[in-house]
Amino acid sequence: MDASQLINYDPNPNVPDFGPGDSVRVNFRIREGDRERVQAFQGVVIRRSKGKGPAANFTVRRIASGGIGIERIFPINSPLIDSLEVTRQGSVRRARLYYLRGLQGRAARIKEKTLPRRERGEQRAS
């Protein structure tokens, strides 16, 4: 018996399907004292962990000014995630992109996932 059977949880409807290599913008609600605000964090998903259960989370990495890498871990089913927008789908061959930590600039780019030729033609026609 695992945690997903013991805990009743509601998946967050504001989180679409995404995976490692995708560029995302996460709007996360932050409470400061008695006030609450929404802060955006935009970067590349370098991992998803713990499956799809209540403990599932994902790590987003971005490069701040000065070339310093910042990583932040978000729980997927958290009610504090206001919205998650996939801005770009990346084409990667592995599930954990820890190698991006050692790269910077153009070397850290990820190719964009393209549609198969048949689907591209149908998309243009409509």
N, C-alpha and C positions, 0 to 999 in steps of 0.2 A: 504494500500500500504506500503510495507516495503522497506528497503534499497536495497535489491537485484534487485528490479524492477527499481529503479531509477538509479543505478550505473551499467555501463557495465564493467565487469571485466573478465579477462582471468584466469581460474584456472591454477595453477602451474603444468606443466606436470612432474616435478621432484619429486612430492609427491605421493607415493603409498597409498593404503588404509591401515589404522592402527587404533588402538583404545586404550583405557585405559588398562594399564597392560603390553603393549608391550614395549620392550627395543628398543630404536632407537638411531641412530647416525645422528645428524643434522649438515650438513656442511653449515654454514651461512657466507655470505660475509660481511666483516667489512671494513669500510672506515676510514682510519687514515690519516688525512690531504689530500694529493693528491694521496696517495697510497691505494690500495685495496688488502685485503688478505682474505683467507677462514679459518675460525676457526671451529673446530669440537666440538660439545657438545653432549655427550653420557649419556643417563640415561633412566629412566622409565617414560612413559607418565602417569601422574596422573589425567589428565582431558582433555576433548575437550569441547569447548563451542561455542555458537552462531551458531550451525548447520553447513551448508555447504555454506553459503553465503559469501559475500566479507569481512565480519567482523569476520569470523571464526578464532579461534586460539586454541592452545594447550599448555599445561604446561608440561615441562620435569624436572624431579628431579634427581639429582645425589648426591652422598656423596663424598665430597672432602677430602683431607688429613686432618687428625685431627678430623675426624668424623663429620664435619660440613656439613649440607644439603644445597645444592644450587638448587634453582628453577629458571627456565627461561621460559618466555612466548614467543611463536613464532606465528606470523600470518600465517595461512596455505597457503593463496594465495599470499604471499609476493614474489616478484621477487628476493629478496635477499637470499632466500633459494636456495643454489646451488644444493644440493641433500639431500634426506632423505632416510636412509636405515634402514629397520626393521631387527634388529639382532636376536630378540627372540620374539615369541608371547606368551603373558601371559594369563593364565586362571584366570579371576577374575569374581566376582559376582555383582559388582557395577560399576557405571559410574564415580564416584568421589572417588579417592583413597587417601583422605586426612589423613586417619589413618596411612599412611606410615610415616608421619611427626613425630609421636611419637615412632616409632620403629627404631631399628638400628641393624646392623649385620645380623645374621641368621634369626632373627625374621622378618626382612623386605623383605625376599625373596618371590618371586611370582612363583607359579607353572607354568611350561611351558605347553602350549596348545598342546595336542597330537591329532593325526589323529584317526578317528574311525578305528577299526580293519580291515575292508574291504579295506579302502583306503591305509592302511599301507602295506597290502599284494600286492596290485597293484603297489605301488611305488617300492617295492623290486624287483618285477618281471621285471621291465623295466630297 
